[in-house]
């Protein structure tokens, strides 16, 4: 049986403006590639082609360019990671 691979993008959403921006970008990107989109609060996801996260979450350090969760994902993911900045701020 030969199954076609479905391109999958996982987005971490915590309700922060940056995560909402990441969700919008990932939805657009998935549509461009004919892929699927999954939204999660955890990162242990097998068979993921791309992870999109916001640059900062709800943490108290607003001066940081990259939040602790997005930094962890960038360093430990086994697939490409796109970090999306919330430009509305």
C-alpha positions as CSV (number, residue, x, y, z in Angstrom):
1,X,0.0,0.0,0.0
2,X,1.5,3.3,-1.1
3,X,0.2,6.2,1.0
4,X,0.9,9.8,0.2
5,X,2.6,11.8,3.0
6,X,0.4,14.6,4.4
7,X,2.5,17.7,5.3
8,X,1.7,18.5,8.9
9,X,2.3,21.7,10.9
10,X,2.0,21.8,14.7
11,X,1.4,25.1,16.4
12,X,1.7,25.7,20.1
13,X,-1.1,28.0,21.3
14,X,-1.3,29.4,24.8
15,X,-3.6,32.4,24.1
16,X,-0.8,34.9,23.9
17,X,-0.7,37.4,21.0
18,X,2.5,35.8,19.6
19,X,0.9,32.3,19.7
20,X,-2.1,33.7,17.9
21,X,0.2,35.2,15.2
22,X,1.9,31.8,14.9
23,X,-1.5,30.1,14.5
24,X,-2.5,32.6,11.7
25,X,0.9,32.1,9.9
26,X,0.7,28.3,10.2
27,X,-2.8,28.2,8.8
28,X,-1.7,30.3,5.9
29,X,1.4,28.1,5.3
30,X,-0.6,24.9,5.6
31,X,-3.1,26.2,3.0
32,X,-0.3,27.1,0.6
33,X,1.1,23.6,0.8
34,X,-2.1,21.6,1.0
35,X,-1.1,20.4,4.5
36,X,-2.8,19.9,7.8
37,X,-2.6,22.0,10.9
38,X,-2.7,20.7,14.5
39,X,-2.8,23.0,17.5
40,X,-1.3,21.8,20.8
41,X,-0.1,22.8,24.2
42,X,2.6,20.1,24.2
43,X,5.5,19.4,22.0
44,X,6.0,15.6,21.9
45,X,4.4,15.0,18.5
46,X,5.6,12.3,16.2
47,X,5.6,12.7,12.4
48,X,5.6,16.5,12.3
49,X,7.1,18.3,9.4
50,X,7.2,21.8,10.9
51,X,6.4,23.4,14.3
52,X,5.3,27.1,14.5
53,X,5.5,28.9,17.8
54,X,5.1,32.5,18.9
55,X,8.2,34.2,20.1
56,X,6.9,34.9,23.6
57,X,4.1,33.5,25.7
58,X,2.5,34.7,28.8
59,X,5.6,34.9,30.9
60,X,6.5,38.0,32.9
61,X,9.8,38.9,31.1
62,X,8.5,41.0,28.3
63,X,11.9,42.2,27.2
64,X,13.0,38.8,26.1
65,X,13.2,38.3,22.4
66,X,12.5,34.6,22.6
67,X,10.4,33.0,25.4
68,X,11.5,29.9,27.3
69,X,9.1,27.6,25.6
70,X,9.9,28.7,22.1
71,X,13.6,28.6,22.9
72,X,13.3,25.0,24.2
73,X,11.4,24.0,21.1
74,X,14.0,25.5,18.8
75,X,16.8,23.7,20.5
76,X,15.1,20.3,20.9
77,X,12.7,19.8,18.0
78,X,13.5,17.1,15.4
79,X,12.0,19.1,12.6
80,X,12.2,22.7,11.4
81,X,10.8,25.4,13.7
82,X,9.4,28.7,12.7
83,X,9.2,31.4,15.4
84,X,6.6,34.0,14.7
85,X,6.7,37.5,16.2
86,X,3.5,39.3,17.2
87,X,3.8,42.5,15.2
88,X,0.6,43.9,16.7
89,X,2.4,45.0,19.8
